[in-house]
Amino acid sequence: MSAVEHDADGRAISASSSDGFDVPALLAALASAAAVFVSVWWKSTHMLLPEAYTMAGYSDVAALFGARSFGQGIPWVDQPLEYPPGIGLVAWGIGVPSQSATQFLVATGVLLAACAAVATWLLAREVGWRRPTALMAGPIVMMAAAVNWDLLTVALATGGLVAHRRGRDLAAGILLGLGVATKLWPALLLLLVVPAAWRLRGLPNATRTALGAAGAWLLLNVPVMLASWEGWRLFLDLNQERVADWDSLWYLVVTPLGWDPSVPVLNAWVAVLTLVTVVVLLVMTVRSFPAVRWHEAGLALVAAFLLVGKVWSPQFTLWLLPLLALAWPGWRIVAALTVFDVGVHVTRFRHLAGYVGDGLEGAWPVWPFTTAVLLRDAMVLLAVWAWWRSRSGTGAATTSSGGSAPDPGSHHAVQ
């Protein structure tokens, strides 16, 4: 593995390579790909009513194949598409040869499995194989991987963070910029990576990261903007118009308390709370951690974005998996989070079954779903707290490669 060593000021000074092929990392990558295929198999065999809800077989990938006519016409121009260009182009490209929703789902699953494998390989080379395997080949991936295209963003974001850890600042910027072109949340990671590169390796390197990110984002977005400005804006417009989603604290906690704000008011509250939370977390990170660990605060920023936001779709927890591997909160927290997030997935669709038509047989009341969401959210907060405690040395140790120390399953510990 290429590992970046740092001087007393945290600046990259040399790189070294370990001998031999990393078999544990390869096996971890294959395990994560297998977990994705489990998700694809389950969704493909249970994607029709009533099992899409009673058996948690629902998948946006399969549902949108016909609804958005993937592979027909030009996306955003001939067909409305509520996704950013990164995901939209991938979905359209896979849709061209696909003849059915099942074919489209399976073909998409192959790509998502490759994304999961790459992300897991990179993480295993950084922190050892145990953590990435538990996260990227575990039940959360088996349940949520085939719901949407989020693993594409996860792979790009993981690649960007690993490139940053290894001092490859231009590559970090390009990968994170591509990530923002598929989903917006990797922009939060840039708020950490760019200043960290400046502190560790100087302004020119930070500039490379920023320009690489901007260039990659513009490369995918400008052609769509020029082809159809209204089509490009659809993703942003629909997110502005969305009400509080079922899984959000706004819907499950705030609304039952008697306050039901209009969508513009809700958007304003979410924007202000997100901005304040992100700024506070950035300041706390800069003041409490060495720059070599600032990227680990991605866990806190993305968790805050999810907790404060008005939407937490079932697959959004996938965003946290590589961040948990890098800012490791401990096995018990990860195990509890896994159990509760799977619980959210199962109880969510069982509850929503009651709203399909006149209600499907076997629908559940709302309280199991609410309980699972609150427990899941509590575990996410606890994971962030566990990472925060590590600043004083009571949590994960740091290494000269710029992150938490490898677990016993890694042979990449710094000598």
MARBA-444111 format. One record per residue (C-alpha): chain; x, y, z; residue in three letters. Coordinates in steps of 0.1 Angstrom, whole numbers, plus 5000, padded with zeros to 4 digits. Layout:
BEGIN
NODE  chaine     X     Y     Z  residu
NODE       A     X     Y     Z     ALA
...
***
This chain:
BEGIN
NODE  chaine     X     Y     Z  residu
NODE       A  5000  5000  5000     MET
NODE       A  5011  5035  4993     SER
NODE       A  5013  5053  5027     ALA
NODE       A  5020  5089  5032     VAL
NODE       A  5044  5099  5060     GLU
NODE       A  5042  5133  5076     HIS
NODE       A  5067  5156  5093     ASP
NODE       A  5062  5174  5126     ALA
NODE       A  5039  5199  5109     ASP
NODE       A  5018  5172  5092     GLY
NODE       A  5031  5178  5057     ARG
NODE       A  5036  5148  5034     ALA
NODE       A  5073  5141  5030     ILE
NODE       A  5076  5106  5015     SER
NODE       A  5057  5075  5004     ALA
NODE       A  5064  5039  5008     SER
NODE       A  5049  5006  4995     SER
NODE       A  5044  4973  5013     SER
NODE       A  5053  4941  4996     ASP
NODE       A  5029  4915  4984     GLY
NODE       A  4993  4915  4971     PHE
NODE       A  4967  4925  4996     ASP
NODE       A  4946  4893  4998     VAL
NODE       A  4925  4904  5028     PRO
NODE       A  4916  4936  5010     ALA
NODE       A  4906  4917  4979     LEU
NODE       A  4884  4893  4999     LEU
NODE       A  4868  4922  5016     ALA
NODE       A  4861  4938  4982     ALA
NODE       A  4846  4906  4969     LEU
NODE       A  4824  4903  5000     ALA
NODE       A  4810  4938  4995     SER
NODE       A  4802  4930  4959     ALA
NODE       A  4784  4898  4971     ALA
NODE       A  4764  4919  4995     ALA
NODE       A  4753  4942  4967     VAL
NODE       A  4742  4911  4946     PHE
NODE       A  4722  4899  4976     VAL
NODE       A  4704  4932  4975     SER
NODE       A  4698  4930  4938     VAL
NODE       A  4685  4895  4941     TRP
NODE       A  4661  4904  4968     TRP
NODE       A  4648  4935  4950     LYS
NODE       A  4644  4917  4917     SER
NODE       A  4624  4889  4932     THR
NODE       A  4602  4911  4954     HIS
NODE       A  4598  4943  4934     MET
NODE       A  4562  4939  4925     LEU
NODE       A  4532  4946  4947     LEU
NODE       A  4524  4937  4974     PRO
NODE       A  4559  4924  4982     GLU
NODE       A  4576  4957  4972     ALA
NODE       A  4563  4969  5006     TYR
NODE       A  4555  4938  5026     THR
NODE       A  4589  4923  5019     MET
NODE       A  4609  4955  5015     ALA
NODE       A  4615  4947  4979     GLY
NODE       A  4610  4983  4966     TYR
NODE       A  4637  4997  4944     SER
NODE       A  4638  5031  4927     ASP
NODE       A  4661  5016  4901     VAL
NODE       A  4634  4992  4889     ALA
NODE       A  4605  5015  4894     ALA
NODE       A  4621  5044  4874     LEU
NODE       A  4632  5023  4845     PHE
NODE       A  4598  5026  4828     GLY
NODE       A  4586  5058  4846     ALA
NODE       A  4616  5078  4832     ARG
NODE       A  4621  5058  4800     SER
NODE       A  4658  5052  4806     PHE
NODE       A  4676  5047  4774     GLY
NODE       A  4650  5064  4752     GLN
NODE       A  4655  5099  4740     GLY
NODE       A  4679  5124  4756     ILE
NODE       A  4677  5127  4794     PRO
NODE       A  4667  5161  4807     TRP
NODE       A  4658  5172  4772     VAL
NODE       A  4633  5146  4759     ASP
NODE       A  4626  5129  4793     GLN
NODE       A  4623  5146  4827     PRO
NODE       A  4649  5133  4852     LEU
NODE       A  4651  5143  4888     GLU
NODE       A  4688  5132  4893     TYR
NODE       A  4721  5151  4889     PRO
NODE       A  4741  5145  4857     PRO
NODE       A  4764  5119  4872     GLY
NODE       A  4736  5095  4881     ILE
NODE       A  4714  5105  4852     GLY
NODE       A  4740  5097  4825     LEU
NODE       A  4749  5063  4841     VAL
NODE       A  4712  5053  4844     ALA
NODE       A  4705  5064  4808     TRP
NODE       A  4736  5045  4795     GLY
NODE       A  4726  5013  4813     ILE
NODE       A  4690  5018  4801     GLY
NODE       A  4699  5017  4764     VAL
NODE       A  4705  4980  4761     PRO
NODE       A  4681  4970  4788     SER
NODE       A  4648  4954  4777     GLN
NODE       A  4630  4952  4811     SER
NODE       A  4631  4966  4846     ALA
NODE       A  4647  4934  4858     THR
NODE       A  4675  4936  4833     GLN
NODE       A  4680  4972  4841     PHE
NODE       A  4682  4964  4879     LEU
NODE       A  4707  4936  4874     VAL
NODE       A  4729  4956  4851     ALA
NODE       A  4728  4985  4875     THR
NODE       A  4736  4960  4903     GLY
NODE       A  4768  4950  4885     VAL
NODE       A  4780  4986  4884     LEU
NODE       A  4770  4991  4921     LEU
NODE       A  4788  4960  4931     ALA
NODE       A  4819  4972  4914     ALA
NODE       A  4815  5006  4932     CYS
NODE       A  4812  4988  4965     ALA
NODE       A  4842  4966  4958     ALA
NODE       A  4864  4996  4949     VAL
NODE       A  4854  5015  4980     ALA
NODE       A  4859  4985  5002     THR
NODE       A  4893  4978  4987     TRP
NODE       A  4905  5013  4992     LEU
NODE       A  4893  5014  5028     LEU
NODE       A  4908  4980  5036     ALA
NODE       A  4942  4992  5023     ARG
NODE       A  4939  5022  5046     GLU
NODE       A  4925  5009  5079     VAL
NODE       A  4926  4971  5076     GLY
NODE       A  4900  4947  5063     TRP
NODE       A  4877  4941  5093     ARG
NODE       A  4860  4975  5096     ARG
NODE       A  4853  4979  5058     PRO
NODE       A  4840  4943  5056     THR
NODE       A  4817  4947  5086     ALA
NODE       A  4803  4979  5070     LEU
NODE       A  4804  4974  5033     MET
NODE       A  4795  4937  5032     ALA
NODE       A  4770  4939  5060     GLY
NODE       A  4732  4940  5063     PRO
NODE       A  4729  4977  5056     ILE
NODE       A  4743  4971  5021     VAL
NODE       A  4723  4940  5016     MET
NODE       A  4691  4959  5024     MET
NODE       A  4697  4992  5007     ALA
NODE       A  4723  4989  4979     ALA
NODE       A  4698  4982  4951     ALA
NODE       A  4673  5009  4962     VAL
NODE       A  4690  5037  4943     ASN
NODE       A  4724  5046  4928     TRP
NODE       A  4740  5060  4960     ASP
NODE       A  4769  5035  4959     LEU
NODE       A  4782  5053  4929     LEU
NODE       A  4786  5084  4950     THR
NODE       A  4800  5064  4979     VAL
NODE       A  4828  5050  4957     ALA
NODE       A  4837  5085  4944     LEU
NODE       A  4837  5100  4979     ALA
NODE       A  4858  5072  4993     THR
NODE       A  4883  5075  4965     GLY
NODE       A  4885  5112  4971     GLY
NODE       A  4891  5108  5008     LEU
NODE       A  4917  5081  5003     VAL
NODE       A  4935  5102  4977     ALA
NODE       A  4935  5131  5002     HIS
NODE       A  4950  5109  5029     ARG
NODE       A  4978  5098  5005     ARG
NODE       A  4986  5134  4995     GLY
NODE       A  4972  5131  4960     ARG
NODE       A  4953  5164  4961     ASP
NODE       A  4943  5168  4924     LEU
NODE       A  4929  5133  4923     ALA
NODE       A  4910  5140  4956     ALA
NODE       A  4894  5171  4941     GLY
NODE       A  4885  5154  4908     ILE
NODE       A  4869  5124  4926     LEU
NODE       A  4850  5145  4951     LEU
NODE       A  4839  5168  4923     GLY
NODE       A  4825  5139  4904     LEU
NODE       A  4808  5128  4936     GLY
NODE       A  4791  5161  4939     VAL
NODE       A  4779  5157  4903     ALA
NODE       A  4761  5125  4914     THR
NODE       A  4748  5137  4949     LYS
NODE       A  4754  5169  4967     LEU
NODE       A  4766  5156  5000     TRP
NODE       A  4803  5151  4990     PRO
NODE       A  4805  5189  4989     ALA
NODE       A  4806  5187  5027     LEU
NODE       A  4838  5166  5025     LEU
NODE       A  4854  5193  5003     LEU
NODE       A  4849  5218  5032     LEU
NODE       A  4873  5196  5052     LEU
NODE       A  4897  5183  5025     VAL
NODE       A  4906  5217  5009     VAL
NODE       A  4916  5235  5041     PRO
NODE       A  4934  5203  5054     ALA
NODE       A  4954  5201  5022     ALA
NODE       A  4963  5238  5026     TRP
NODE       A  4974  5232  5062     ARG
NODE       A  4993  5200  5055     LEU
NODE       A  5008  5206  5021     ARG
NODE       A  5004  5243  5013     GLY
NODE       A  4981  5266  4993     LEU
NODE       A  4991  5253  4958     PRO
NODE       A  4980  5218  4967     ASN
NODE       A  4947  5230  4982     ALA
NODE       A  4941  5250  4950     THR
NODE       A  4946  5218  4930     ARG
NODE       A  4920  5201  4951     THR
NODE       A  4895  5230  4947     ALA
NODE       A  4901  5234  4910     LEU
NODE       A  4900  5197  4904     GLY
NODE       A  4866  5195  4921     ALA
NODE       A  4852  5225  4903     ALA
NODE       A  4865  5212  4869     GLY
NODE       A  4850  5177  4874     ALA
NODE       A  4817  5191  4885     TRP
NODE       A  4815  5215  4855     LEU
NODE       A  4825  5188  4831     LEU
NODE       A  4794  5169  4838     LEU
NODE       A  4770  5197  4846     ASN
NODE       A  4777  5224  4819     VAL
NODE       A  4766  5202  4789     PRO
NODE       A  4733  5194  4807     VAL
NODE       A  4728  5231  4816     MET
NODE       A  4733  5241  4780     LEU
NODE       A  4711  5213  4766     ALA
NODE       A  4682  5221  4790     SER
NODE       A  4685  5245  4819     TRP
NODE       A  4650  5236  4831     GLU
NODE       A  4658  5199  4829     GLY
NODE       A  4691  5204  4848     TRP
NODE       A  4672  5224  4876     ARG
NODE       A  4646  5197  4881     LEU
NODE       A  4667  5180  4907     PHE
NODE       A  4670  5212  4927     LEU
NODE       A  4634  5223  4922     ASP
NODE       A  4619  5190  4933     LEU
NODE       A  4641  5189  4964     ASN
NODE       A  4629  5224  4973     GLN
NODE       A  4593  5214  4968     GLU
NODE       A  4595  5182  4989     ARG
NODE       A  4577  5180  5022     VAL
NODE       A  4593  5164  5052     ALA
NODE       A  4599  5128  5044     ASP
NODE       A  4587  5098  5065     TRP
NODE       A  4621  5091  5079     ASP
NODE       A  4630  5126  5090     SER
NODE       A  4628  5140  5125     LEU
NODE       A  4607  5168  5111     TRP
NODE       A  4580  5144  5102     TYR
NODE       A  4583  5120  5131     LEU
NODE       A  4590  5144  5160     VAL
NODE       A  4582  5180  5151     VAL
NODE       A  4549  5175  5133     THR
NODE       A  4533  5154  5160     PRO
NODE       A  4542  5182  5185     LEU
NODE       A  4517  5204  5166     GLY
NODE       A  4539  5225  5143     TRP
NODE       A  4533  5218  5106     ASP
NODE       A  4553  5244  5087     PRO
NODE       A  4548  5252  5050     SER
NODE       A  4574  5239  5026     VAL
NODE       A  4591  5273  5023     PRO
NODE       A  4593  5278  5060     VAL
NODE       A  4606  5242  5065     LEU
NODE       A  4632  5249  5038     ASN
NODE       A  4643  5280  5056     ALA
NODE       A  4646  5262  5089     TRP
NODE       A  4666  5233  5074     VAL
NODE       A  4689  5257  5056     ALA
NODE       A  4697  5278  5087     VAL
NODE       A  4701  5248  5110     LEU
NODE       A  4723  5230  5085     THR
NODE       A  4745  5261  5080     LEU
NODE       A  4749  5267  5117     VAL
NODE       A  4756  5231  5125     THR
NODE       A  4781  5227  5097     VAL
NODE       A  4799  5259  5107     VAL
NODE       A  4800  5249  5144     VAL
NODE       A  4814  5214  5135     LEU
NODE       A  4840  5229  5112     LEU
NODE       A  4852  5253  5139     VAL
NODE       A  4853  5225  5166     MET
NODE       A  4872  5202  5143     THR
NODE       A  4898  5228  5133     VAL
NODE       A  4903  5237  5170     ARG
NODE       A  4903  5202  5184     SER
NODE       A  4920  5179  5158     PHE
NODE       A  4953  5180  5139     PRO
NODE       A  4948  5188  5102     ALA
NODE       A  4958  5153  5093     VAL
NODE       A  4925  5141  5109     ARG
NODE       A  4901  5168  5097     TRP
NODE       A  4887  5146  5069     HIS
NODE       A  4874  5122  5096     GLU
NODE       A  4849  5150  5106     ALA
NODE       A  4831  5140  5074     GLY
NODE       A  4812  5116  5096     LEU
NODE       A  4799  5145  5118     ALA
NODE       A  4791  5168  5089     LEU
NODE       A  4772  5142  5069     VAL
NODE       A  4754  5129  5100     ALA
NODE       A  4743  5165  5108     ALA
NODE       A  4731  5169  5072     PHE
NODE       A  4710  5138  5075     LEU
NODE       A  4696  5145  5110     LEU
NODE       A  4688  5181  5103     VAL
NODE       A  4675  5176  5068     GLY
NODE       A  4639  5169  5057     LYS
NODE       A  4647  5137  5038     VAL
NODE       A  4665  5105  5049     TRP
NODE       A  4657  5080  5023     SER
NODE       A  4664  5043  5032     PRO
NODE       A  4696  5041  5012     GLN
NODE       A  4711  5074  5026     PHE
NODE       A  4728  5055  5055     THR
NODE       A  4751  5041  5028     LEU
NODE       A  4767  5075  5028     TRP
NODE       A  4780  5070  5063     LEU
NODE       A  4797  5037  5058     LEU
NODE       A  4831  5048  5045     PRO
NODE       A  4831  5077  5070     LEU
NODE       A  4825  5053  5098     LEU
NODE       A  4854  5031  5086     ALA
NODE       A  4877  5061  5088     LEU
NODE       A  4864  5077  5120     ALA
NODE       A  4858  5044  5137     TRP
NODE       A  4833  5047  5167     PRO
NODE       A  4837  5011  5179     GLY
NODE       A  4822  4977  5172     TRP
NODE       A  4793  4980  5195     ARG
NODE       A  4780  5012  5181     ILE
NODE       A  4784  5000  5145     VAL
NODE       A  4766  4967  5154     ALA
NODE       A  4737  4986  5170     ALA
NODE       A  4735  5011  5141     LEU
NODE       A  4733  4982  5117     THR
NODE       A  4705  4965  5136     VAL
NODE       A  4685  4997  5139     PHE
NODE       A  4690  5008  5103     ASP
NODE       A  4678  4974  5090     VAL
NODE       A  4649  4979  5113     GLY
NODE       A  4641  5012  5097     VAL
NODE       A  4642  4997  5063     HIS
NODE       A  4618  4968  5072     VAL
NODE       A  4594  4988  5093     THR
NODE       A  4593  5017  5068     ARG
NODE       A  4579  4997  5039     PHE
NODE       A  4556  4977  5061     ARG
NODE       A  4541  5009  5074     HIS
NODE       A  4539  5025  5040     LEU
NODE       A  4520  4994  5028     ALA
NODE       A  4490  5009  5045     GLY
NODE       A  4490  5038  5021     TYR
NODE       A  4491  5018  4989     VAL
NODE       A  4457  5019  4973     GLY
NODE       A  4432  5010  5000     ASP
NODE       A  4460  4995  5021     GLY
NODE       A  4478  4963  5017     LEU
NODE       A  4472  4933  5039     GLU
NODE       A  4499  4930  5066     GLY
NODE       A  4506  4968  5069     ALA
NODE       A  4521  4978  5103     TRP
NODE       A  4513  5007  5125     PRO
NODE       A  4536  5037  5126     VAL
NODE       A  4552  5031  5161     TRP
NODE       A  4576  5003  5151     PRO
NODE       A  4589  5026  5123     PHE
NODE       A  4592  5056  5146     THR
NODE       A  4610  5036  5172     THR
NODE       A  4635  5022  5147     ALA
NODE       A  4642  5057  5132     VAL
NODE       A  4648  5073  5167     LEU
NODE       A  4671  5044  5177     LEU
NODE       A  4690  5046  5144     ARG
NODE       A  4694  5084  5147     ASP
NODE       A  4706  5080  5183     ALA
NODE       A  4732  5055  5172     MET
NODE       A  4744  5080  5146     VAL
NODE       A  4748  5107  5172     LEU
NODE       A  4766  5083  5195     LEU
NODE       A  4790  5074  5166     ALA
NODE       A  4798  5110  5162     VAL
NODE       A  4803  5114  5199     TRP
NODE       A  4827  5084  5200     ALA
NODE       A  4847  5100  5172     TRP
NODE       A  4847  5133  5190     TRP
NODE       A  4861  5117  5222     ARG
NODE       A  4890  5104  5202     SER
NODE       A  4905  5139  5201     ARG
NODE       A  4918  5135  5236     SER
NODE       A  4933  5100  5229     GLY
NODE       A  4904  5081  5245     THR
NODE       A  4892  5068  5211     GLY
NODE       A  4910  5058  5180     ALA
NODE       A  4947  5065  5178     ALA
NODE       A  4962  5082  5148     THR
NODE       A  4990  5072  5125     THR
NODE       A  5015  5090  5103     SER
NODE       A  4994  5081  5073     SER
NODE       A  4968  5106  5084     GLY
NODE       A  4940  5086  5099     GLY
NODE       A  4929  5062  5126     SER
NODE       A  4953  5033  5133     ALA
NODE       A  4947  5001  5114     PRO
NODE       A  4928  4974  5132     ASP
NODE       A  4945  4941  5140     PRO
NODE       A  4933  4928  5106     GLY
NODE       A  4957  4951  5088     SER
NODE       A  4993  4945  5080     HIS
NODE       A  4997  4982  5071     HIS
NODE       A  5005  4995  5105     ALA
NODE       A  5032  5022  5105     VAL
NODE       A  5065  5008  5115     GLN
***
